[in-house]
Amino acid sequence: MTSRTLLQVMGLSFIIFLFSYSQASAQNLFQRVDSMLTESYRKGDIDTTYIKRPQTKWTILGRINVSGAKIEAEGMENGHHFNSEMTADYKSTLSAAVSYLGFSLSGALNPAKLLGKYRDFEINFNSYGRRFGFDIIYQNAQNFTGWHDHEGMERITLPADLLKVKTLNLNAFYVFNSRHFSYPAAFTQSYIQLRSAGSFLLAASGQGQHATLSPRPDVNWNQEMNLKMTNIGIGAGYAYNYVPAKGWLMHISALPTFIVYSNTSMTLGDTRVPLHYHFPEAIITGRGAVVHHWSNKFLGLSMVFNFTNIGHKESLTVHNIKWRVRTFFGLRF
């Protein structure tokens, strides 16, 4: 064997050694990370006779989401009563998610938007932890349709593209009885509720909105309306997980928050409509869910509902309604 051949053999052996070592090191590193994540995922100050973590590490989930919005307004202008109602088109999406030890990656698809039939933009971001959780919903919509009644005038039909609304809703909560009650069991399925339990909740809510109603002489609407509002509320509520039988869960919760800060302004044509705080102004968030799990599978239905009430009908009162319904099916392994 020549010296050149010997060097080639030694070099190849060294490369094979490095590859084997690096592969073993990567495998050991993955095992250490997996052990740390598993330990963090499993531990927690919980009563395992009431709630527990799934025994598996992976979860695959498919969802169908439907959401909608409505705005109602009632008040007085120059001594005349008016009343309006505007409803947005429903939004439907298909989504899928993959979760590993509590870390999730998800994506959503809106078929109507791909076909050019839905031009609005909406994003929903939520997190349901054992103690803390929140929902954030942002909507930029101009597909509202509805009607406007004004004393002494015929009803005006309000077509799409007349009202443009940008809305941000936020609701956050703290769970007091996190040892026995689990929000994730109802909404993310990262826990399993074994026995019925409830909890008092501390909550904070916020809403920001900018609405513009443009003049449209063809529908007998000849004035521009601008509404801007910022509201922050604090309050408390209660949530309950009912387990009627093994593998079943029914959830209901209500989080009323009373507005402690409000900055609202409205102009209708050249007239500024005075908006003064009138107790009780509130932001209410309701949630509900039904979940059934068996073997390594689960399916269910969940709902989140936001309602905001501000103002007084002797000047102006505005009701904002936002809701989302979700059906889901998942596998654990």
C-alpha distance (Angstrom), angle and dihedral (degrees) to the residues before:
residue distance angle dihedral
M1 . . .
T2 3.78 . .
S3 3.79 122.0 .
R4 3.81 89.8 -112.3
T5 3.81 91.9 54.7
L6 3.79 90.4 46.7
L7 3.80 90.7 53.5
Q8 3.81 91.2 50.0
V9 3.81 91.8 51.1
M10 3.81 91.8 47.7
G11 3.83 90.9 47.9
L12 3.80 91.9 49.6
S13 3.80 91.4 48.0
F14 3.81 90.5 50.2
I15 3.83 91.5 50.9
I16 3.82 91.1 49.5
F17 3.81 89.5 49.0
L18 3.82 92.4 50.1
F19 3.80 91.5 47.2
S20 3.82 92.4 49.5
Y21 3.81 91.3 45.5
S22 3.79 93.9 47.7
Q23 3.81 91.0 46.7
A24 3.80 90.9 50.8
S25 3.82 90.7 45.6
A26 3.80 92.0 50.1
Q27 3.79 90.1 48.9
N28 3.80 91.5 49.4
L29 3.81 90.6 47.3
F30 3.81 90.9 50.7
Q31 3.79 90.7 49.0
R32 3.81 91.8 50.4
V33 3.82 92.1 48.5
D34 3.80 90.5 45.8
S35 3.81 91.0 50.8
M36 3.81 91.8 49.6
L37 3.81 92.5 48.4
T38 3.81 91.9 46.0
E39 3.80 91.9 50.3
S40 3.81 91.5 48.2
Y41 3.82 90.9 46.3
R42 3.80 94.5 50.2
K43 3.79 100.8 41.1
G44 3.78 123.2 83.2
D45 3.76 141.9 119.7
I46 3.80 96.3 -89.2
D47 3.77 136.2 133.2
T48 3.81 102.7 -121.4
T49 3.78 91.6 -157.7
Y50 3.84 86.0 69.2
I51 3.81 106.1 29.9
K52 3.80 135.9 9.3
R53 3.79 142.4 173.6
P54 3.82 118.8 -105.7
Q55 3.80 112.1 -99.4
T56 3.80 91.9 -128.7
K57 3.82 127.2 79.0
W58 3.80 102.9 -147.8
T59 3.81 129.9 61.3
I60 3.81 127.6 -176.6
L61 3.79 115.9 -165.4
G62 3.81 135.8 -174.6
R63 3.82 122.5 -166.0
I64 3.80 141.8 -173.2
N65 3.82 112.2 -156.1
V66 3.81 128.3 -166.9
S67 3.82 122.8 -179.2
G68 3.79 138.5 172.9
A69 3.80 143.8 176.0
K70 3.80 138.4 -151.9
I71 3.80 134.0 -172.5
E72 3.82 122.1 -160.1
A73 3.82 124.1 -173.2
E74 3.79 131.8 -177.3
G75 3.80 131.1 171.7
M76 3.79 150.6 107.2
E77 3.81 129.6 -72.8
N78 3.80 119.1 -173.6
G79 3.81 89.9 -22.2
H80 3.83 94.3 -49.1
H81 3.78 124.1 113.8
F82 3.84 119.8 -126.6
N83 3.78 134.3 -176.6
S84 3.83 130.5 -172.0
E85 3.77 138.4 -179.2
M86 3.82 127.0 -172.3
T87 3.82 125.9 -178.9
A88 3.81 127.1 -167.5
D89 3.79 124.2 -138.0
Y90 3.78 114.1 -95.9
K91 3.77 115.8 -99.3
S92 3.82 118.3 -142.6
T93 3.79 125.1 -172.2
L94 3.79 138.7 172.8
S95 3.78 116.3 -142.1
A96 3.79 140.2 176.7
A97 3.79 132.1 -163.8
V98 3.79 138.2 -170.6
S99 3.80 120.0 -157.9
Y100 3.80 130.1 -169.9
L101 3.80 117.1 -172.5
G102 3.79 91.8 -29.8
F103 3.82 97.4 -43.1
S104 3.82 110.1 113.9
L105 3.78 138.4 -168.2
S106 3.79 119.2 -169.3
G107 3.79 142.2 169.4
A108 3.80 135.4 -168.6
L109 3.80 136.1 -152.6
N110 3.81 127.6 -158.7
P111 3.84 108.6 -158.4
A112 3.83 93.4 -168.7
K113 3.80 91.3 53.7
L114 3.81 91.4 50.8
L115 3.82 88.8 52.9
G116 3.82 91.6 48.7
K117 3.81 93.5 -113.7
Y118 3.81 96.2 114.1
R119 3.80 119.4 49.7
D120 3.78 101.3 169.6
F121 3.79 125.8 101.9
E122 3.78 125.5 -134.0
I123 3.78 133.5 166.4
N124 3.80 128.0 -172.7
F125 3.79 121.6 -164.9
N126 3.78 122.0 177.4
S127 3.76 140.5 165.9
Y128 3.80 125.1 -168.9
G129 3.78 112.3 -169.1
R130 3.77 129.7 172.9
R131 3.82 92.8 -101.6
F132 3.81 105.8 9.7
G133 3.79 133.2 37.3
F134 3.77 143.0 159.0
D135 3.81 145.8 -175.0
I136 3.81 123.0 -146.5
I137 3.82 119.1 -172.5
Y138 3.79 124.6 180.0
Q139 3.80 121.6 -176.5
N140 3.80 130.8 -179.3
A141 3.80 104.4 -173.4
Q142 3.78 137.3 168.4
N143 3.80 100.3 162.5
F144 3.82 95.9 90.2
T145 3.80 115.7 135.4
G146 3.80 128.4 -178.0
W147 3.79 145.4 104.3
H148 3.80 143.2 -77.0
D149 3.81 125.6 -147.6
H150 3.79 119.3 -163.5
E151 3.78 122.9 -178.4
G152 3.79 109.9 -103.1
M153 3.81 94.1 16.3
E154 3.79 136.5 87.3
R155 3.80 118.3 -100.9
I156 3.80 112.1 -86.6
T157 3.80 118.5 -142.2
L158 3.79 110.2 -141.0
P159 3.83 113.6 -148.7
A160 3.81 128.9 -157.1
D161 3.83 119.1 -76.2
L162 3.81 90.2 34.8
L163 3.81 97.0 93.7
K164 3.80 121.2 46.5
V165 3.80 117.4 -170.7
K166 3.78 133.3 -177.9
T167 3.80 112.5 -169.7
L168 3.80 134.5 177.6
N169 3.82 119.0 -169.9
L170 3.80 123.7 -173.8
N171 3.79 130.0 -179.2
A172 3.81 125.1 174.1
F173 3.79 129.6 178.0
Y174 3.79 144.0 -175.4
V175 3.83 121.2 -145.0
F176 3.81 115.8 -143.2
N177 3.83 98.7 -170.6
S178 3.80 97.8 48.7
R179 3.83 92.7 144.6
H180 3.81 92.3 67.9
F181 3.81 106.6 17.4
S182 3.83 126.6 61.6
Y183 3.81 127.3 -166.8
P184 3.85 91.0 -175.7
A185 3.81 89.9 59.3
A186 3.80 88.3 66.6
F187 3.82 101.4 35.7
T188 3.82 111.9 24.7
Q189 3.84 102.0 17.5
S190 3.83 90.9 -135.8
Y191 3.81 87.1 127.2
I192 3.80 132.3 37.2
Q193 3.81 120.3 -137.0
L194 3.81 109.0 -141.3
R195 3.82 101.6 176.5
S196 3.80 133.8 23.6
A197 3.80 115.9 -88.7
G198 3.79 141.2 152.5
S199 3.77 139.5 -160.8
F200 3.77 141.5 -158.4
L201 3.81 112.8 -119.7
L202 3.77 135.9 -150.7
A203 3.81 111.6 -147.0
A204 3.78 143.7 -172.8
S205 3.81 125.5 -169.9
G206 3.77 136.6 -172.8
Q207 3.78 137.8 -175.8
G208 3.77 133.4 -174.0
Q209 3.79 121.9 -177.0
H210 3.79 139.8 171.4
A211 3.80 116.9 -173.4
T212 3.81 127.0 -179.0
L213 3.81 124.6 -170.7
S214 3.81 109.1 -167.4
P215 3.84 126.1 -152.0
R216 3.84 114.9 -94.8
P217 3.84 112.8 178.6
D218 3.83 90.5 -176.0
V219 3.82 89.8 67.8
N220 3.82 94.4 37.2
W221 3.80 93.6 -105.0
N222 3.80 106.9 130.4
Q223 3.78 105.6 164.0
E224 3.76 135.9 69.5
M225 3.77 121.7 -123.6
N226 3.80 125.4 -161.0
L227 3.78 123.7 -173.8
K228 3.79 124.6 -178.3
M229 3.78 124.0 177.0
T230 3.77 140.1 170.1
N231 3.80 118.9 -175.5
I232 3.80 132.6 176.5
G233 3.78 123.1 -173.7
I234 3.80 138.6 -179.8
G235 3.77 128.6 -163.6
A236 3.78 147.5 121.5
G237 3.76 137.4 -102.0
Y238 3.76 146.0 167.8
A239 3.81 135.0 -109.5
Y240 3.78 129.4 -166.9
N241 3.80 133.4 -167.4
Y242 3.80 111.9 -159.8
V243 3.81 118.2 -163.2
P244 3.82 105.8 -167.1
A245 3.82 94.3 172.9
K246 3.77 140.3 -6.2
G247 3.80 110.8 -64.0
W248 3.82 95.2 16.9
L249 3.80 131.5 103.6
M250 3.82 131.6 178.4
H251 3.79 118.9 -171.9
I252 3.80 132.6 -169.0
S253 3.81 129.9 167.9
A254 3.78 139.7 165.4
L255 3.81 126.7 -160.4
P256 3.82 112.8 -174.0
T257 3.80 113.9 -176.1
F258 3.80 124.2 -174.5
I259 3.77 117.0 -137.9
V260 3.78 112.2 -110.1
Y261 3.81 96.7 170.7
S262 3.80 125.4 37.5
N263 3.78 131.3 169.7
T264 3.79 110.5 176.3
S265 3.80 132.4 159.7
M266 3.80 133.0 174.1
T267 3.79 136.0 -178.0
L268 3.80 124.4 -169.8
G269 3.79 109.2 -167.1
D270 3.81 104.9 -49.7
T271 3.80 92.2 -24.8
R272 3.77 121.8 98.3
V273 3.80 110.1 -145.9
P274 3.82 109.5 -145.9
L275 3.77 113.6 -126.2
H276 3.78 115.6 -166.4
Y277 3.78 128.9 174.7
H278 3.78 112.2 -94.9
F279 3.80 121.3 -175.1
P280 2.94 125.5 -94.0
E281 3.79 101.4 38.7
A282 3.77 109.4 157.2
I283 3.78 148.0 171.3
I284 3.80 111.7 -146.1
T285 3.81 124.9 -168.2
G286 3.79 120.5 -168.8
R287 3.79 128.3 -175.6
G288 3.77 134.1 -172.5
A289 3.80 137.0 173.8
V290 3.78 144.4 171.6
V291 3.82 117.9 -159.1
H292 3.81 131.6 179.8
H293 3.79 122.1 -172.7
W294 3.78 131.0 -179.1
S295 3.79 132.9 167.1
N296 3.84 104.3 -24.2
K297 3.83 94.7 -30.0
F298 3.79 135.9 86.6
L299 3.79 138.5 176.4
G300 3.76 134.8 -179.6
L301 3.77 154.3 141.5
S302 3.82 127.3 -110.4
M303 3.81 135.7 -178.2
V304 3.82 136.6 -165.2
F305 3.83 120.1 -167.6
N306 3.83 127.7 -172.5
F307 3.80 122.9 -168.8
T308 3.82 125.7 179.2
N309 3.79 124.6 -171.5
I310 3.81 120.8 -172.7
G311 3.80 136.2 160.5
H312 3.79 133.5 12.7
K313 3.81 128.4 -82.1
E314 3.82 91.5 -126.7
S315 3.83 87.4 70.0
L316 3.82 108.7 4.5
T317 3.77 134.8 -37.0
V318 3.81 122.3 -173.5
H319 3.81 126.7 -164.4
N320 3.80 119.1 -164.7
I321 3.79 118.0 -166.1
K322 3.81 123.4 -173.4
W323 3.80 125.0 170.5
R324 3.79 141.2 171.7
V325 3.81 130.0 -167.2
R326 3.80 121.1 -166.8
T327 3.81 132.9 -172.8
F328 3.79 118.7 -167.5
F329 3.80 145.0 178.8
G330 3.78 125.8 -166.3
L331 3.80 146.5 177.8
R332 3.80 127.9 -148.1
F333 3.81 123.5 -156.4
